[in-house]
């Protein structure tokens, strides 16, 4: 019967021809997908370059990700090294440079499955913290891969609290060397990427001791493996830290140092130097270094957070118009699951968030570019604000987006749980972004510290940075909305967010003040407020995101076709936030219960509106099938066919020794012979 | 220097001697850990049996999980089959039976890493749905493993909506056989456990056709592999569906049927039979079958949800008193991270939830035992309530617990992300519980349907089941609490939950009514209310959980030492819920903003109180180190030592071919020869 047809079917004749349930979604787009795509890319030329890079990478079989979901950690690592080496050739061949416009798209095109990323961090740290002489010596070697670098900061016992690092570097005046040691197990370097099996050198962060006095943490260039045969250098113990939730392609490593000598010149010394006699000299400003840390947090949002989030939305939304399950109306055919309000309520707010975060990312990039120009002019005034921005937004965006990807995964039911859907690996990868480059809670508290400081300053009439002037203007008043339509006014909801954020900051500042006045020590009082402080910091970032989204919509006036749909997304993002955090808005009566019902009504209405454009809205992200690497999310929507074809390639479909060893004796009653 | 000591250190001399930071936590317990443990187990005798089973399993090297985190999917599968076969011998040896008191602890002791679980479902479905003759024929074969069964219900295209299954079974009067087919790709069976590589037989659910008429879905026993050589039977295409987020030990399979003939006797026919002439006869009540489905949902809570949640709490809390990071007070040593309010606020509510769900699980088990006795007496009155309970609680508890495990994982920072922490596999496993045995949103809507029905009945004075009588008594009124201490009264918060749940049900019922009265079709109106309906169902279950927890505390009067700490946990669970869902309580002013501040104050105070007993509270779960299988969570707290020792065993520390192939030519400038 039909099986034979099915098997013919599986020869690939159907793949590529678009599932009618998906095709129909594209015919009714209320806007031009191409125009929106160009807007997201930032111009026609960038769209062209992005596509050219993706095409060049994806058409090269060396960069194939075809069997990624079947690979072991060892295989993933080997593939990443192979790709990294091949990329050097590819770049020469294509004429791409590290400064060129193509460069930013390479990582996206490779979906991050590549080695030597820490080699670049190694180089950057030399460029920023090294003297001209050090740069002249090491950078050419690194550029030519005469060595492979990594970056050994984190230890088993210390991540966020860098001052607590325990590795030591003792200066020996006699030999003019630093002697590096791992004095106890918790001091072992742990997690550095590219270090477990690859790097020949690493940047070791250690407590500097001179004549018995500690001068704090400094970076030292240390060779760990032979350039000849890759064997470990004397005094070095190093290896791979083993299996992780993801990043199997990276050899995160461990490192123990036993009396490892490095010459005095190996301490990066642009800002502080140890002179031959052991005199410690600090020179120049360290603020630029501080700035580097903050830019990393902002730069990760685009590659590590936005792209996985957009991919997850693409996969889940396409699947949700192909999957039909149960009936909405008796007697009709089964409904697309995206037609259920509950499915819309899962996915569409995540889609709106992807757009919200894309626009806030643009905003932050601009802010940091301006900040960088200021700093080059030796103007450091904006640094505290930039630091607060980078910490808070890194935390807020990674946390929100991680939840969003998880919602997408769960919204695809059983098939979302299969690695072949692509969703599990997106989730396990984005989850790490909540942890690396600063643990999110710590980061939120840094933003909170800035907000409390600004609030206090503003209260006493002192000037504060532009992004927080609103804290000075906490008015009592209530939300003026009188109908559900009033909540589609950006002014209405932006003011609600502003009021809410300002209230959280001011009430937490008041609590802090009260505690101190009633005799609590400052640090105890602070600790007792941290849950609320973190909440206030998140609220501040949420407010800025909504405000920026609304301003972005306004600027789209000239693009009428696109402005309308982006306005819907902005409304949805804002109202979803009020609906999901209702308590924060109801608390002081700024929004009343009756108004919250209006918010809910408008919010639910919007779901049905945006649902119509859901597929075009993810099509505009313009991910190729190869980059999604998902049986559920491909452009043609041939979900079941692809799941079946991919599953057949799984190594679990090779004959297992379990039959001969265990099943056969069991079934043949020969258990006693086992 | 110290490195040599470190290496001596790593010979295991330290493992087993308890880290002083963990030891000190145990010296100040406010209650007897042993007594609490016995309470959780349900009596001294059960504690004894549990420990004996765990000891017998864990001391047997055949059941070792030592290298689990390093194993491929194929290796995990082989180990699971080996263990399942070995378990048969072990049970004989130990004198354990499937009805004995030991049986429930075996799965726990094996942490679920075992094959043939679906074989048991295969047997249960025959026992429940099969005639006496069928039971007599098949059950002895299954018990003796003359065959291995599985359970093929879910298809590529259909999971939750069983009526939509597309596999067909056509009765052929001439041959007295059913002819089974997979008419299209979406009809392929997909996901059944034990079916990909193991089973010889499976229970196929297919649409029954007789003389061209469809009689709906029925179960058929189908042989899929030869009992002689395990080759696929004629007309059968089957295999493994490939990699998943977890459950690598299980061979979830696919199955296509092409004109597969089975005799008439292979349709399970206790409740419906096809007679030789093709007459279809339905006999007896199908309600008992309906009951079976609901019990499965309740029974999974204990093994699949509570245990992972309790393990995650154990790991994260032990780690949080061993991990020191940054300083709370300037000049002091670094603080245990559990001393930070934000860390307490992450972990302690999850610990309270683990206790809350343990007690609600007991309550549900009792309810279902009583229900079962009623049903045996042919009294089906409680079925709708039991069904609503099982659906709602399965959804609420799995969802809450999955989030809780994720919070535990993230709260351990980078080390939580390592598989060696044990947390990633707990998370990826518990996540599946949100999807299998009924997708959670669908389940919540089933509970909501029951609640709306009861609310409507109650409004018109009709009798309703005891658990929902509160819906009839929605009083306006406000919360009477006047100070933060008032919120430590179980009556106060239980009433707040009751009020909130009743409000959500009644307001959603009103919206539904309004929509229908203003002309919406019933199914459209329902769909437009589903987001709020799901919320109402969750609120109902949350209320019942809080109420049951408070009642449990009351019953502990005789155990003063334990009652106090359990009361704290109950308060914390309840106040955390109000704090985190503030909007639901503030909405109609039942709780005012000022009262919410009291809730927050009491909630934060409780964190500091429970923190003191946090380690004893997880010790009471009594997981062995082997069962936790976590470098972070072991009883001795030698976290860093264990991470290092385990990492060294990783297969990623074997020489990689990547060096010779890619790194060496790169470093030696021989790239062009590649």
Interface residues (C-beta under 8 A of the other chain):
Chain A: X1 X2 X3 X4 X6 X7 X9 X10 X69 X70 X72 X73 X74 X77 X78 X81 X82 X84 X85 X88 X89 X144 X145 X146 X147 X148 X154 X156 X157 X158 X159 X160 X161 X164 X181 X182 X183 X184 X185 X186 X188 X190 X191 X196 X197 X198 X200 X227 X230 X235 X237 X239 X240 X241 X242 X243 X244 X245 X251 X254 X256 X257 X258 X259 X323 X324 X325 X326 X328 X329 X330 X334 X339 X340 X341 X342 X343 X345 X346 X406 X410 X413 X414 X416 X417 X418 X419 X420 X424 X428 X431 X432 X434 X435 X436 X439 X441 X445 X521 X523 X524 X527 X528 X529 X530 X531 X532 X534 X581 X582 X583 X584 X585 X586 X587 X588 X589 X593 X596 X600 X604 X640 X641 X643 X644 X646 X647 X648 X649 X650 X651 X652 X653 X654 X656 X657 X658 X659 X661 X662 X663 X664 X665 X666 X667 X669 X671 X674
Chain B: X1 X2 X3 X4 X6 X7 X9 X10 X69 X70 X72 X73 X74 X77 X78 X81 X82 X84 X85 X88 X89 X144 X145 X146 X147 X148 X154 X156 X157 X158 X159 X160 X161 X164 X181 X182 X183 X184 X185 X186 X188 X190 X191 X196 X197 X198 X200 X227 X230 X235 X237 X239 X240 X241 X242 X243 X244 X245 X251 X254 X256 X257 X258 X259 X323 X324 X325 X326 X328 X329 X330 X334 X339 X340 X341 X342 X343 X345 X346 X406 X410 X413 X414 X416 X417 X418 X419 X420 X424 X428 X431 X432 X434 X435 X436 X439 X441 X445 X521 X523 X524 X527 X528 X529 X530 X531 X532 X534 X581 X582 X583 X584 X585 X586 X587 X588 X589 X593 X596 X600 X604 X640 X641 X643 X644 X646 X647 X648 X649 X650 X651 X652 X653 X654 X656 X657 X658 X659 X661 X662 X663 X664 X665 X666 X667 X669 X671 X674
